Every structure is written in C-alpha cells, then in structure tokens.
Amino acid sequence: MKRYLIIFLLCFQGLLAQVQFEARVSKTTLGLNERLRVDFVMNIDGDNFVQPSFDGFRIIAGPSQQVSQSWINGRTSFEKSYSYFLLPNQKGNLVIKQAMIEYDGKIYKTQPIRINVTAATEQPKDPNDTQISADDNLYLVADISNTNPYINQPITVVYKLYFSNYIGITGFKELAKPKYNDFWNQNIDIKELVPEVGMFKGEQYRYVVLRKTVLYPQKSGKLMIEPLSLDIGVRIPTGRRDYFGRVETVDDNKKVSAGSKMINVKPLPETGKPVDFTGAVGKFDFSAVPSKTTLKNGESLDLVLSVVGTGNLKLFTLPKPEVPNALEMYDPVHDEKVNTPLSGMTGKISDSYTIIPQYKGDYVIKPMHFSYFDLGTGSYRTISSKEIKISVLDGPAQTANTPAVASTGKNRIGGIEQFHFIDLQTDLAARNKPPFFGSNKFYGLLFLPFLLLPIIVLFKKKKEAIDSDVFGNRIKMNNRLAKKYLSEAKKQINNKEPFYVALEKAMHNFLKAKLHIETSEMSKDNIRELLLSRKVSPESVDHFIALTENCEIARYAPFSSATIQHDFDKAVSIISELEKQI
C-alpha cells in the first residue's frame, strides 16, 4: 500500500512540474478606440521568446518583462511574463496568434485568442490601462442639428473637444474618421482651431471646434453615423511643485470618441407628389430665359434653365425643354455656382441649351415645370415657366414636300449664262527655259527615293513595334484619359486646398462618366458595390476609395509639394487602372 502511495505522489509531483505557457488578455471584446493588454505567462524560465505578429493591431507599449519567485511552506513558485499594450486598427474578429518559447530543448506555444473589435466607444474604461483612465476632464462631443430629418434635408454635425481648466492639450491625432454611409456630405473648412469657453455638464469648460460637416440623407430609415475617435496628448498636473513653486505636470495620452449617432430619416410624403418630381428639397425659384426670340437664318439662341435658392442643389436634375422638330437642340452645358455653409447648400444651378432653327417660321416652346418639396410648409410646390415664342425671319420654308434648292453658280444671272467674270489669274511661261535633263532638280529627284528608303524602313519598323505593343498602347491611352479628367487638378498643383478639391471632383466625375451614376449615389458602399460588380479588383477599389478619403484629410494637414505630386501621379495610375478593368 505504501509503495502505491509513493508512486501516486511522484506522479502528482510530475503533474505539478509540467510546463505552463499561456496568453492572457484584459478583455475579449473591446471598442476600436480601446487598448488591449496581452500577457504571455510561463511558470519556467524559458528562452528565445518569439512574439506573435499581432495582425490587425498596433503595438503602443511593450514588451515589458516581469519575473516573480516565491517560497511558501517550503514550496517554490516561479512566474515570468511578457506584457504588451495593443490598439486595434480595424473592426471585426481579430486573432492574437501563438507566441513561442524554448525550454530544455523543446518548443512551447500559447493557444490563439480571438478578440472581437466593435465600433469606438464614447468613453472607454480599462482598469488595466492607467493612461485611458486619466482624469475625466476631456470629452469629444458630436452636436447634431436634427436627428429626425426628411430625405435630402440638410443636417449639421459639429465635433467639439471639451477640456477642463485643470489640463492642457499638447496635440492630437485621428484614430478613426467619422463615416457617413448613405449621406451626401460636405466638410466646412476650419482654418484655425480657436479655444472658446462654454458650459458642458453644468460646468464651465474650454472647447475647440474640430470639424463641421453638412449632411444630406439619401434614403429613409435609421442611418448610423460612425464616430470620430482621437488620441489626445494631455498635460496633467501632479499636485507637486518644483523649486520655484511652479506646478509640476506629466504628459499623458487619452483616447476619446464622439460615439455612434443614429439618425431617423423620414421619407418624403407620397400624397401630392408631382409626376415630374426629381428629388429637389428646399426653397427655390425656377426660370427659363432665351437669349433672343427673333432670329435670322443661320443664327442660334441660348435657352437657360436655372434654379436659385437654398436646398440640395447638387442632388437633383432640371427639367428638359421640348422643342419643335424644326428647332435643333444640342446637349446642355451644366453650371453650378453653389456654396455650402453650415446651414446647407445655397446658390444657383443652370442648364444652357443651344438651339438652331432649320426653317423660317414661328415656333412655340411649351412651358416647363419644376417641382420641389418645401420644408417650410411640408408640401410640394410646382413652378411653371412661361410659353416661349420663337420667330425665324428668313431661311427656307418648311413644307410637306420641300423642293431641293437649285444651286446657282457665280457665273449665272437669272438662270442663264450671259457673262463670264474677268479671269484674274495669269499663266505665263518663260520663253527661254533651261533644259530639265541634267539640272540639279533632275538629279535631286533621281536620288531622292534612295535617300528616303532607309528612313521609310526605320519608320515602318518603329510603327510595327508600337502597334504590336497592345498593352503599352492601352496604358498610354488610359494615361491620356486620366490626365484629361485631372487637368483642373494639375492647374492647381501649387495650391494645396484647391488641388485636393479638384482632385476629389475629378475622381467623382470619372466614376459618374463610367458608371452613369449621380452625385447622390456617391457613397463609399455604393461605389464599392458598383465597381466590384464590374469585375474591378478589390485592390483597385480600395486604392480609389482611400485616395478620395485622403483628399478630405489632406486639405487640412500640412502636406509638402512632393506629397501633392505623389497624390496626382497616384490618381493618374488609379484612373488608368480602372479604365482597363471597367
């Protein structure tokens, strides 16, 4: 019996002596703006520690190594750990992969751990991270003007950073940009961050306005605005004073988020909706003005249709005039003179049609109708233009069987050839001409084919090489097309803000031309879906979306001329690549 007991104790001691190596995390679900602590713990003094790659995370602190050893009741315990602080780069299910150590000639690995990363939280709290749980004197707030708008009714989002008088701000960087899926959006330029004083949570705080954005919802229902998240550098007093009596401070970091915001968008009423309604919402005036109403043969007129007012001016189409067949009408030239202050778009849009009459006579252009939803009254309104009468004074008459007009030559009078005009050209020849045979001209023409033959052969070979390079020719053609779209951006390449405005507009105009979509359909998700449906590679789609998003940031960031040139060249490359695939 004693022998079995000894064997059991030896086996139990062997079990206690087993090598343990595991990964521990502070939490398995966290927000995009929260930090994660990861500890790799072992009960032996392992060598050659190999950390995992931490895909999807950014290391912000670590590794820090700790070793502890204790003796309790004659038993020895040993623990060694490597600790990291991580910040997720993206939402979704991420994996902390295996770490490795070597002990007694053997390799030991930890088990992978799955981490669920959600949207950024409004006020993250993490007991394992003292930097995040600094003083509650810093808040990022998103003020929304209206959380229950109609489709295409403007709302504003103003992001304010509140901070108390007890702390200072040393700087900040953006961790996650706000995303406005299913909204048309326009940022309002903020030239300088100016601290102001205001009330927040019943107390006096300082604050700065970081971003102002005007949004136009493009569909009804509950739409989510994903949050803005920042990493703020703060300076916090320690409560101690230096030799000169000045308060000592310590630099710290705090992550803040404005939190996700839900917008409940109301659909426009179906009752009373005009048949010709194209989505205009606001307060507008409509006019149709011809440049002239009396024309002579060969003259043209411009018919300008314009809408002036406040509302979603860039997000609807103007009516198209109906003209008689005897008036030839060309495609319109569209013009926009629109400003977007915090209250929403205001200004004028117009379509200018060139009309050329074909025959003599009087013609009528019927009244045109423009309908919009008036936010002030909550009802639809229709504005009609006046009837336009056009008089063509001369020219061929339009009849059921218009005979062909006989051509009259300059030598015919009354249809009968009677007089010839005096010939003003002379054809004189020298009486004593030198012989052509043996002249310089003779020998020049004789040897000219032999001189041109090598040039022709070289030119032909060069042309055949160029023609056979199908891929190269396609690249050249695509590059020319890309530079055509980017011509305005190139003109502004020395002016940062106008350059990035023109660059973003050029990228959108390219998509509008290729995919036949309107500005209101320019959401990131819709662009991705349309491009992928055209068999465009996901990498090209990501490059396009990343560049358009970068245009917004670059207008406010300190960029160099080399960076601007790089973005221009990148835009040429992206448009050329998309042109090959669409």
Beta strands, then each sheet from edge to edge (+ up, - down):
strand 1: 21-25
strand 2: 29-31
strand 3: 36-42
strand 4: 47-50
strand 5: 57-72
strand 6: 75-88
strand 7: 92-96
strand 8: 100-103
strand 9: 106-109
strand 10: 113-118
strand 11: 138-144
strand 12: 155-163
strand 13: 168-176
strand 14: 183-188
strand 15: 196-200
strand 16: 203-217
strand 17: 221-225
strand 18: 229-241
strand 19: 247-257
strand 20: 261-265
strand 21: 281-290
strand 22: 294-295
strand 23: 301-311
strand 24: 327-329
strand 25: 333-339
strand 26: 346-357
strand 27: 361-365
strand 28: 369-374
strand 29: 379-384
strand 30: 388-392
sheet 1: 1+ 3- 6+ 5-
sheet 2: 2+ 10+ 7-
sheet 3: 4+ 8- 9+
sheet 4: 11+ 12- 16+ 14-
sheet 5: 11+ 12- 16+ 15-
sheet 6: 13+ 18- 19+
sheet 7: 17+ 20-
sheet 8: 24+ 26- 23+ 21- 28- 29+
sheet 9: 22+ 30+ 27-
sheet 10: 24+ 26- 25+
end
